């Protein structure tokens, strides 16, 4: 039986910090549930979101790597002129953390690159070096138009739209993996607004739909998130 359908043991409350329970206590005052019950529901929602996010991350990574490899070769990550300083640093970090060697298969490095790295490749690009020899890397010209747009055949065709969508999914993923509450909605960085949980789940499916609509439909039918949301009050979903 799912956690949220059974009463949590009283001892659980004493093992959780006061700071962590603040969000749940505020929401509990708006509905007929205890803070502890909402906490347990939050754990289940995060687990369900993570299952979808894990698949989405691998699909996004492979779709982008396939297009980069087809255009630049399997070791595209060695072409320093393609990347800004931030992306090059991420590649170096992945190389070091993965203990890669020159004769290692490309897949060893690719698996080490974080979701943030792939999302950043959909950004406009930053500076490549330090002044006075710095230059702007235009990811539109270097990456998007030559190949990355082909990773999203069912998207709008605009790099900025694809980046905005992927960044929202990345924000959700970071919140879930850092064990931050999802109950009440997902904070939108740089604003005071929150993304509702139904919208956050829709973002995952929409991102997958830009790659393969059939995959997005399959994920929607098999995800545990919709059933959990159906058992979650509107305030807890972040709905007004």
HELIX and SHEET records of a PDB file:
HELIX    1   1 UNK A    3  UNK A    5  5                                   3    
HELIX    2   2 UNK A   11  UNK A   14  1                                   4    
HELIX    3   3 UNK A   18  UNK A   28  1                                  11    
HELIX    4   4 UNK A   35  UNK A   72  1                                  38    
HELIX    5   5 UNK A   76  UNK A   78  5                                   3    
HELIX    6   6 UNK A   80  UNK A   82  5                                   3    
HELIX    7   7 UNK A   85  UNK A   97  1                                  13    
HELIX    8   8 UNK A  106  UNK A  110  1                                   5    
HELIX    9   9 UNK A  115  UNK A  120  1                                   6    
HELIX   10  10 UNK A  139  UNK A  139  1                                   1    
HELIX   11  11 UNK A  140  UNK A  144  3                                   5    
HELIX   12  12 UNK A  148  UNK A  152  5                                   5    
HELIX   13  13 UNK A  159  UNK A  177  1                                  19    
HELIX   14  14 UNK A  197  UNK A  211  1                                  15    
HELIX   15  15 UNK A  213  UNK A  222  1                                  10    
HELIX   16  16 UNK A  225  UNK A  230  1                                   6    
HELIX   17  17 UNK A  234  UNK A  237  1                                   4    
SHEET    1   A 2 UNK A 186  UNK A 187  0                                        
SHEET    2   A 2 UNK A 194  UNK A 195 -1                                        
END                                                                             
